[in-house]
Amino acid sequence: MTRLYGRNKELGLLETLLARGREEQTGLMVVAGDQGLGKTRFLESATQHSAKSGWEVIRLKASGLSVISLRCLIDDLLYAPTLERFADRWSDWVDFCHPGDSAKGPVLLALDDVDWSGSTMWAVPAVRSVGRRLGRPLVVLMSCTDDSRDSFPIDDDSQAQQLTDSTVTVVRCRLLPLPREAIEHIATEALGMRPGREIMDICHHAGGVPARLMPLLDGVVEAGVIQRADGAARLAPKGVLPPQAWSLALARFTGLSSGTRQMVDVGSVLGRSSSLRTLSVALGRTELNLLPSIREAQDAGVLVEDDSGVSFTDALVWHAARENMPVPVRGAILREVGRRLLVTGETEPAGDEYLLRAARLGDRPAAADLPDALTRRARTDPVTAAELAAQALRLPLVAKEAQLGLWQIRVDGLIFSGRVVDAMECLADALEQPLKPEAVDALRIRLPLLQVFSGGGEAAAEVRRLLERTDSPHGSGWGTLPTDRLFHRTGDAGPELEPASRTHPDDLTGRRLLGSSQAWRDGRVQRSLDLLGEDTGASVMRTCNGQVPPFLTRVTRIQYLVSLRQFADAETELGAVVADIEEHGSHGWRAATESLRALLALEQGDAETAVEAATSGLDLAERYGAGMLSLLAHAVLTIASLRRMQLLSARRHTEILGDPLSVDPSGGVTQPALWAVLMMTEANDGPRAATALAERLLSERVTRCALLLFAPYAAPWLVRTALAAERPEFAARTVAAARSLAEENRNWPVLAAAADHARWLLGGDADALQFTAGLHRDPWARAQMEEDLGGATEDRNAALRHLQRAAQTYARAGASRDAARVRQSLRSQGVRRRHWKNANRPDTGWAALTDTERAVAHLVAAGMTNRQTAQQMFLSPHTVNFHLRNIYRKLEIASRVNLATIVTTRREGVQGLSPNYWSSDQQLPLDAASGE
């Protein structure tokens, strides 16, 4: 039977009657009910079900057959020789279904909306006569409106009554309004998804009457529905119910006083819900004065209270009130409300949003007020102002001369959000508009800055061409500020920092940044930090108006603090910057904060966190188009990969960083990127190549202070590399520079520790070096010192203690390559360490490889020979060959090409080795000389 929701009791009565009809009994079922409750639908479903069950069905096509016509129909049915003859005679009025070949099967006669002047009992003799004449089982199904004169009443509680005599079973039932569960099922079928509360509230207006419910649901579908996160349907945000739907709610407005009706009309234009404060401003009435009107609207079922103030009972009532207001009137109301909110300074909601809504409705005065309103909003909420400006630019009513300000608001808001790609696309669209030359320059001033952030080196010349012009709104000294700092230029000094009283506020941030950068390159550490710290307590997220964002001063200061090993301060300031970013919705700048978090974790010896944060930073930089912000992340991943013996990954990230000597003369690279390239050069090409690269950098653009301030291990690393390259004169110059830097910055002991360590490598006092060892605050620098002491101490036991501490510290810092080098030194002293741990591994596949085998696989996949791999891992070529054979067997391959394909496909990056690689928690006997 076709599904009828909410009619289970009636269907059960029909099924009982049909079952008796199959037993040679005659039955009559009368379905009563008010108009629209679905009597016709019930009869249709019953006849379809009966026909499928083998019954011959005669169904009256037309409804409302008069009593005279009904008598004629029954008389013809009594005297017709066959049902087929009867159906032919009444073919214009009845449908006949003859599903079987049997002439003795049961018959169902369905009569819809029968009109008779008597009671139900009037039809019983006629039904009995027809049943006897046919000589076949007969069930007559009739529908009619409720008739109080009927002597066969229905108990409201039972909803049905039965009367049975010896020849005819009579059943009469009344259809009631559909229950909520049935309405929800019907709505689900109509919408294709479960209805949410909002749509069920709309359906409530139908009163459970199917004839009203279906047009309502058709109107909901026409307005549009969307699926919520929980799978339920709700009205589309901009969906408008058609008149045939919301006309059901109009009765609720009848009888409202004029003041209440005015409040309802204005409130409907403002939105589905409104705060009392907004209504008060819109109507010019006090909140206390509004309470009687609100109470009256609540009693009428128009308004209800909610958390925000008051809201319309449901979407249907809201649409009914709003759609009765002409569009020009709605626009005028929104405009006046917006103006009043701007005058009062209200921010929730803001007046500019109402002006925008009014302008969308074609209100010209609102469109004229919109640019000034958005300019005010941009000072406090640039992100929202940018979104509103984008919508305003699509309006045809906005004057051409006002569009420049809207484009600027849009671009600056996108920059503020860190959405560099979107800002560049927006700016490109703006420059295609027919603007005046001065307007074009005002927009183009932002383009080079965006290109800088996106990583484009060609931006520098454009910056200077536009900004150093005599008619530039920023003056001739401004042009060098963005490029010098954003490209981390390390050449000549820029303009001196002018006093704040003579400097434009927007210039001051850039000048502080440039002054700090120059002080850092000159080795004036405290001065550099002081310049960057003047705005530490203020929000970093302020609009930049095409200039250096204040955000850069804070991230630069954090990077400097990491270099000076002020980890706690760096973490505190980084947390404050992240909180500021989240508060203002500037998520694109998280690429920089994630990269800083990676650098901080790397220098604290947490390689896993460093890799995770750097990868996150790269993803964010790619998503928001901030290519310049990805340099630090690539540098961290290069150094981390190198330390963990992942040369393939390190080489990939170094290629992205590029050759620092091939960058445009107006550009440069960050200190971490420069050091990443230096370290990779040493690992790949040896100490001679690394020393030569360092000399060339110093001769062309990098100051010694800038080179040495990257990290405390910078000076010792350069000295050790120069000595290995047989360049003692370069090592001596590095030591002199490190000592000078420490002397000029006596309040920074970490610089003194670095200078002492570098000087000792040239033949200093070991006792003095041990005294300064505690000043190293990062594990890699401490491990370097322990390794150097272990290699120079004459006492064998003391040397072994130093080397063992170095190996363990390197391992805990994730520096497996350095730990392998120390293991080689231990082997030269006769100590062999077991550096692996037993693990349950499969026999084949990548998971079967040990950490050592994975390290060999990555180096071989990077194109190294067995001898080169042995040099990187500080093993013998024979041992590498042994591991390589095991790798081939476990991976079931036979060539280096196959191995390179597998490693590249896995794209494990620096995450290929476990944190325990080369580690050991066991203290070795200092006089051990046993085998592995």
DATA-V277735 format. One record per backbone hydrogen bond with DSSP energy under -1.0 kcal/mol. NH is the residue of the N-H (numbers start at 1). CO is the residue of the C=O. Records with the same first field share a line. If there is no record, write none. Layout:
NH=CO, CO
//
This chain:
7=4
11=7
12=8
13=9
14=10
15=11
16=12
17=13
18=14
19=15
20=16
21=17
22=18
23=20
24=21
25=20
27=138
28=169
29=140
30=171
31=142
32=173
37=34
42=38
43=39
44=40
45=41
46=42
47=43
48=44
49=45
50=46
51=47
52=48
53=49
54=51
55=50
56=106
57=97
58=108
59=95
60=110
61=93
70=66
71=67
72=68
73=69
74=70
75=71
76=72
77=73
78=74
79=75
80=76
86=82
87=83
88=84
89=85
90=86
91=88
93=90
94=90
95=59
97=57
107=137
108=56
109=139
110=58
111=141
114=143
115=65
122=119
123=120
127=123
128=124
129=125
130=126
131=127
132=128
133=129
134=130
135=131
139=107
140=27
141=109
142=29
143=111
144=31
150=147
159=155
161=172
163=170
165=168
169=26
170=163
171=28
172=161
173=30
174=159
175=32
178=208
183=179
184=180
185=181
186=182
187=183
188=184
189=185
190=186
191=187
192=188
196=233
200=196
201=197
202=198
203=199
204=200
205=202
206=203
207=204
209=206
211=36
212=209
213=209
214=210
216=212
217=213
218=214
219=215
220=216
221=217
222=218
223=219
224=220
226=234
228=232
231=228
233=194
234=226
236=224
239=236
245=242
246=242
247=243
248=245
249=246
252=249
253=250
254=251
256=253
261=257
262=258
263=259
264=260
265=261
266=262
267=263
268=264
269=265
270=266
271=267
274=310
279=275
280=276
281=277
282=278
283=279
284=280
285=280
290=286
294=290
295=291
296=292
297=293
298=294
299=295
300=296
301=298
302=297
303=297
304=311
306=309
310=274
311=304
312=272
313=302
318=314
319=315
320=316
321=317
322=318
323=319
325=322
330=326
331=327
332=328
333=329
334=330
335=331
336=332
337=333
338=334
339=335
340=336
341=337
342=338
343=339
344=340
345=341
346=341
355=351
356=352
357=353
358=354
359=355
360=356
361=357
362=359
363=358
367=363
368=364
369=365
370=366
373=369
374=370
375=371
376=372
377=373
378=374
380=377
381=377
385=381
386=382
387=383
388=384
389=385
390=386
391=387
392=388
393=389
395=392
403=400
406=402
407=403
408=404
409=405
410=406
411=407
412=408
413=409
414=410
415=411
416=412
417=413
418=415
419=414
420=418
421=624
423=419
424=420
425=421
426=422
427=423
428=424
429=425
430=426
431=427
433=430
435=433
440=436
441=437
442=438
443=439
444=440
445=441
446=443
450=446
451=447
452=448
453=449
454=450
455=452
456=451
459=456
460=457
463=459
464=460
465=461
466=462
467=463
468=464
472=469
475=472
481=478
484=480
485=481
486=482
487=483
488=485
489=484
502=499
507=504
508=504
511=507
512=508
513=509
514=510
515=511
516=512
517=513
518=514
519=515
520=516
521=517
522=518
524=519
525=523
528=524
529=525
530=526
531=527
532=528
533=529
536=533
538=535
542=540
547=544
552=549
554=550
555=551
556=552
557=553
558=554
559=555
560=556
561=557
562=558
563=559
564=560
565=562
566=561
567=565
570=566
571=567
572=568
573=569
574=570
575=571
576=572
577=573
578=574
579=575
580=576
581=577
582=578
583=579
584=580
586=581
587=585
588=417
589=586
590=587
591=588
592=589
593=589
594=590
595=591
596=592
597=593
598=594
599=595
600=596
601=597
602=598
603=599
604=600
605=602
606=601
610=606
611=607
612=608
613=609
614=610
615=611
616=612
617=613
618=614
619=615
620=616
621=617
622=618
623=619
624=620
626=621
627=625
628=453
630=627
631=628
634=630
635=631
636=632
637=633
638=634
639=635
640=636
641=637
642=638
643=639
644=640
645=642
646=641
650=646
651=647
652=648
653=649
654=650
655=651
656=652
657=653
658=654
662=659
667=664
674=670
675=671
676=672
677=673
678=674
679=675
680=676
681=677
682=678
683=679
684=680
685=681
686=682
690=686
691=687
692=688
693=689
694=690
695=691
696=692
697=693
698=694
699=695
700=696
701=697
702=697
707=703
708=704
709=705
714=711
717=713
718=714
719=715
720=716
721=717
722=718
723=719
724=720
725=721
726=723
727=722
731=727
732=728
733=729
734=730
735=731
736=732
737=733
738=734
739=735
740=736
741=737
742=738
743=739
744=740
748=745
751=748
753=749
754=750
755=751
756=752
757=753
758=754
759=755
760=756
761=757
762=759
763=760
764=760
769=765
770=766
771=767
772=768
775=772
776=773
782=778
783=779
784=780
785=781
786=782
787=783
788=784
789=785
790=786
791=787
793=789
799=795
800=796
801=797
802=798
803=799
804=800
805=801
806=802
807=803
808=804
809=805
810=806
811=807
812=808
813=809
814=811
815=810
816=814
817=643
819=815
820=816
821=817
822=818
823=819
824=820
825=821
826=822
827=823
828=824
830=827
831=826
845=890
848=845
849=846
854=850
855=851
856=852
857=853
858=854
859=855
860=856
861=857
862=858
863=860
864=859
869=865
870=866
871=867
872=868
873=869
875=870
880=876
881=877
882=878
883=879
884=880
885=881
886=882
887=883
888=884
889=885
890=886
891=887
893=888
899=895
900=896
901=897
902=898
903=899
904=900
905=901
906=902
907=903
911=908
917=914
919=916
928=925
//
